[in-house]
């Protein structure tokens, strides 16, 4: 699952060096507009719906945090 998340992030931000430890929001890799796109891509890729109460930056800080969120929703 983390590899697919990384693949999506790297497609969205091809000029950033992104790995599992990257602080996505803190380091400015994704902003609020990119977050909307990321949510859409994740929902499509994993066939789920991320509820509005989970659309907060704290749920998208790193790849492991995103993976945890997706596993909880699966």
Residue frames as qw, qx, qy, qz and C-alpha x, y, z in Angstrom:
[[0.000, 0.884, 0.467, 0.000, 0.00, 0.00, 0.00],
 [0.305, -0.788, 0.083, 0.528, 2.78, 2.46, 0.84],
 [0.416, -0.098, 0.583, 0.692, 4.36, 1.92, -2.59],
 [0.170, 0.642, 0.640, 0.385, 1.10, 2.91, -4.31],
 [0.197, -0.922, -0.243, 0.226, 0.80, 5.99, -2.10],
 [0.413, -0.553, 0.331, 0.643, 4.39, 6.94, -2.96],
 [0.377, 0.242, 0.669, 0.593, 3.69, 6.36, -6.64],
 [0.048, 0.845, 0.509, 0.157, 0.71, 8.74, -6.51],
 [0.309, -0.874, -0.017, 0.375, 2.70, 11.39, -4.63],
 [0.463, -0.335, 0.484, 0.663, 5.64, 11.12, -7.02],
 [0.305, 0.492, 0.645, 0.499, 3.33, 11.49, -10.02],
 [0.088, -0.928, -0.363, -0.009, 1.80, 14.59, -8.44],
 [0.195, -0.940, 0.250, 0.127, 5.17, 16.08, -7.50],
 [0.929, 0.288, -0.037, 0.229, 7.77, 14.64, -9.91],
 [0.398, 0.687, -0.314, 0.521, 10.46, 17.15, -8.93],
 [0.499, -0.665, 0.371, -0.414, 10.31, 16.38, -5.21],
 [0.389, 0.258, -0.869, 0.164, 12.38, 13.65, -3.54],
 [0.684, -0.345, 0.128, -0.630, 9.60, 11.83, -1.68],
 [0.425, 0.099, -0.893, 0.112, 10.02, 8.79, 0.53],
 [0.539, -0.521, -0.659, -0.059, 8.16, 7.29, 3.50],
 [0.468, -0.444, -0.390, 0.657, 9.80, 9.72, 5.93],
 [0.139, 0.318, 0.218, 0.912, 8.98, 12.87, 3.96],
 [0.029, 0.502, 0.556, -0.662, 7.00, 15.43, 5.95],
 [0.299, 0.486, 0.657, 0.493, 4.53, 16.13, 3.17],
 [0.064, -0.912, -0.356, -0.194, 2.76, 19.18, 4.55],
 [0.511, -0.772, 0.038, 0.376, 5.45, 20.49, 6.87],
 [0.499, -0.280, 0.454, 0.683, 8.04, 20.51, 4.07],
 [0.329, 0.600, -0.063, -0.727, 5.63, 22.06, 1.57],
 [0.162, -0.070, 0.893, 0.414, 5.50, 19.01, -0.71],
 [0.070, -0.543, -0.750, -0.371, 1.71, 19.22, -0.75],
 [0.111, -0.022, 0.231, -0.966, -0.45, 22.25, -0.05],
 [0.476, 0.272, 0.573, -0.609, -4.21, 22.54, 0.39],
 [0.645, 0.487, -0.216, -0.547, -4.90, 22.35, -3.35],
 [0.378, 0.371, -0.843, -0.088, -2.64, 19.33, -3.75],
 [0.251, -0.044, 0.851, -0.460, -4.36, 17.72, -0.78],
 [0.676, 0.354, 0.227, -0.605, -7.69, 17.82, -2.61],
 [0.636, 0.499, -0.512, -0.291, -6.08, 16.15, -5.63],
 [0.106, 0.330, -0.913, 0.214, -4.31, 13.60, -3.42],
 [0.499, 0.085, 0.661, -0.554, -7.58, 12.64, -1.72],
 [0.741, 0.446, -0.045, -0.501, -9.23, 12.14, -5.11],
 [0.494, 0.503, -0.703, -0.094, -6.33, 10.00, -6.36],
 [0.101, -0.224, 0.896, -0.370, -6.29, 7.90, -3.18],
 [0.639, 0.199, 0.454, -0.588, -10.03, 7.33, -3.32],
 [0.740, 0.489, -0.275, -0.370, -9.77, 6.17, -6.94],
 [0.357, 0.491, -0.792, 0.062, -6.72, 3.99, -6.38],
 [0.007, -0.110, 0.909, -0.401, -8.02, 2.25, -3.27],
 [0.364, -0.361, -0.723, -0.463, -11.75, 2.25, -4.01],
 [0.341, -0.524, -0.658, 0.420, -12.83, 4.04, -0.88],
 [0.038, -0.832, -0.218, -0.509, -14.28, 7.32, 0.32],
 [0.410, -0.023, -0.470, 0.781, -12.37, 9.50, 2.76],
 [0.190, -0.799, -0.570, 0.019, -14.94, 11.18, 5.05],
 [0.110, 0.858, 0.022, 0.501, -14.92, 14.94, 5.54],
 [0.582, -0.798, 0.131, -0.088, -13.85, 14.65, 9.18],
 [0.839, -0.233, 0.273, 0.410, -10.61, 12.99, 7.98],
 [0.544, 0.667, 0.157, 0.484, -9.77, 15.73, 5.47],
 [0.338, -0.932, 0.121, 0.041, -7.37, 17.39, 7.86],
 [0.380, 0.754, -0.524, 0.112, -3.62, 17.90, 7.36],
 [0.437, -0.521, 0.689, -0.252, -2.78, 15.70, 10.38],
 [0.874, 0.113, 0.451, -0.145, -4.04, 12.65, 8.44],
 [0.771, 0.614, 0.051, 0.164, -1.68, 13.35, 5.53],
 [0.283, -0.889, 0.337, 0.128, 1.60, 14.23, 7.25],
 [0.121, -0.508, 0.818, 0.241, 3.63, 11.23, 6.03],
 [0.553, 0.132, -0.707, -0.419, 3.12, 8.12, 3.93],
 [0.254, -0.103, -0.922, 0.273, 2.74, 5.86, 7.02],
 [0.229, 0.270, 0.474, -0.806, 0.07, 8.23, 8.42],
 [0.551, 0.263, -0.305, -0.731, -1.81, 8.11, 5.11],
 [0.451, 0.088, -0.876, -0.146, -1.48, 4.33, 5.02],
 [0.022, -0.162, -0.820, 0.548, -2.89, 4.07, 8.56],
 [0.415, 0.298, 0.171, -0.843, -5.86, 6.22, 7.55],
 [0.574, 0.241, -0.549, -0.558, -6.56, 4.11, 4.47],
 [0.327, 0.012, -0.939, 0.109, -6.33, 0.85, 6.43],
 [0.158, 0.221, 0.653, -0.707, -8.82, 2.20, 8.99],
 [0.505, 0.361, 0.000, -0.784, -11.25, 3.06, 6.17],
 [0.364, 0.231, -0.812, -0.394, -10.88, -0.22, 4.27]]
